[in-house]
């Protein structure tokens, strides 16, 4: 796979679609896509680590939960993330994100308010896994 994620138009919001060889990789790439809307990942230094953990048996709801937990942690700590790792065992998910505090003069793109259930899809394909949803901006 050459591209880990792409965007698609959805009225006033932005759709994200991520791929991965594994489900966890697709979710990590969806997080990267979401935070790349707010800041160019190459400009973010992974100097702080934040952990998230949750229970969710439904794969589609797990995607939305993962993305919204990351947004919540970023807001709470004043951070922007650039790297992600996730693993799950049945309905138990453990993830980590790395990033840095927003700094004066840091360029901000479009603020993402949250991941939604709109066009939500998580499926295994012949090329791996696909994770898609619309984020509210």
C-alpha positions in Angstrom: 0.0 0.0 0.0 1.5 3.3 -1.0 -1.1 5.6 0.6 -2.1 5.1 4.2 -5.1 7.4 4.0 -7.2 9.7 1.8 -9.9 12.3 2.2 -13.3 12.6 0.6 -15.7 15.5 0.5 -18.8 15.5 2.7 -20.8 18.7 2.7 -19.2 21.0 5.4 -17.3 18.1 7.0 -14.3 15.9 5.9 -14.4 12.2 5.2 -11.3 10.1 6.1 -10.6 6.7 4.7 -7.5 4.8 6.0 -6.0 1.5 5.0 -3.8 -0.9 6.9 -2.4 -4.4 6.6 -4.1 -5.1 10.0 -7.1 -3.6 11.6 -4.9 -1.8 14.2 -2.8 -0.3 11.5 -5.9 1.0 9.7 -7.1 2.6 12.9 -3.7 4.2 13.5 -3.7 5.5 9.9 -7.2 6.9 10.5 -5.9 8.8 13.5 -3.0 10.1 11.4 -5.4 11.3 8.7 -7.6 13.1 11.3 -4.7 14.9 13.0 -3.2 15.8 9.5 -6.3 17.9 8.9 -5.1 20.1 11.9 -1.3 20.1 11.4 1.2 18.7 8.9 2.5 15.5 10.6 6.1 16.1 9.4 6.2 19.4 11.4 5.1 17.7 14.7 7.8 16.4 17.0 6.8 13.2 18.9 8.1 14.4 22.2 5.2 13.4 24.5 3.4 10.1 24.7 -0.3 9.7 25.7 -2.0 6.4 26.3 -5.7 5.6 25.7 -7.6 2.5 26.6 -11.2 1.5 26.1 -13.7 -1.4 25.7 -15.7 -1.7 22.5 -16.8 -4.9 20.8 -18.2 -3.3 17.7 -15.4 -2.5 15.2 -17.1 0.6 13.7 -17.9 2.1 17.1 -14.3 1.2 18.2 -13.0 3.4 15.4 -15.1 6.4 16.5 -14.2 5.8 20.1 -10.5 5.7 19.3 -10.6 8.9 17.3 -12.7 10.8 19.8 -10.6 9.7 22.7 -7.5 10.9 20.9 -9.1 14.3 20.3 -10.2 14.5 23.9 -6.6 13.8 25.1 -5.2 16.3 22.6 -7.5 19.0 23.8 -7.1 18.2 27.5 -3.3 18.4 27.2 -3.0 21.1 24.5 -1.2 18.7 22.2 -1.2 17.8 18.5 -0.3 14.2 17.6 1.7 12.8 14.7 2.2 9.1 15.4 -0.1 6.4 16.6 0.0 2.8 17.7 -3.0 0.6 18.6 -3.6 -3.0 19.6 -6.6 -4.9 20.6 -7.6 -8.2 22.1 -11.2 -9.0 21.6 -13.1 -5.9 22.8 -10.2 -4.4 24.8 -8.2 -1.7 23.0 -4.9 -0.1 24.0 -3.3 2.7 22.1 -0.6 5.3 22.3 -0.2 8.6 20.5 2.9 10.8 20.3 3.0 14.5 19.7 3.9 17.9 21.1 2.2 21.0 22.6 0.8 23.6 20.2 3.4 26.3 20.2 2.9 30.0 19.5 3.2 30.4 15.8 2.5 26.8 15.1 0.4 26.5 12.0 -3.1 25.1 12.5 -5.2 23.7 9.8 -8.9 23.0 10.2 -10.0 22.2 13.7 -11.6 18.7 14.0 -14.5 18.7 16.5 -15.0 15.0 16.5 -15.4 11.7 14.6 -19.0 10.9 13.7 -21.1 7.9 12.8 -21.7 9.3 9.3 -20.5 7.0 6.5 -18.9 4.8 9.2 -17.3 1.6 7.8 -14.7 -0.8 9.0 -14.1 -3.8 6.8 -11.5 -6.4 5.7 -10.7 -6.2 2.0 -8.4 -8.2 -0.3 -5.7 -5.6 0.4 -6.0 -5.5 4.2 -8.4 -3.3 6.3 -10.3 -0.2 5.5 -11.5 2.3 8.2 -13.7 5.2 7.2 -15.8 7.9 8.8 -16.7 11.6 8.5 -15.1 14.0 11.0 -16.9 17.2 12.1 -14.9 20.3 11.4 
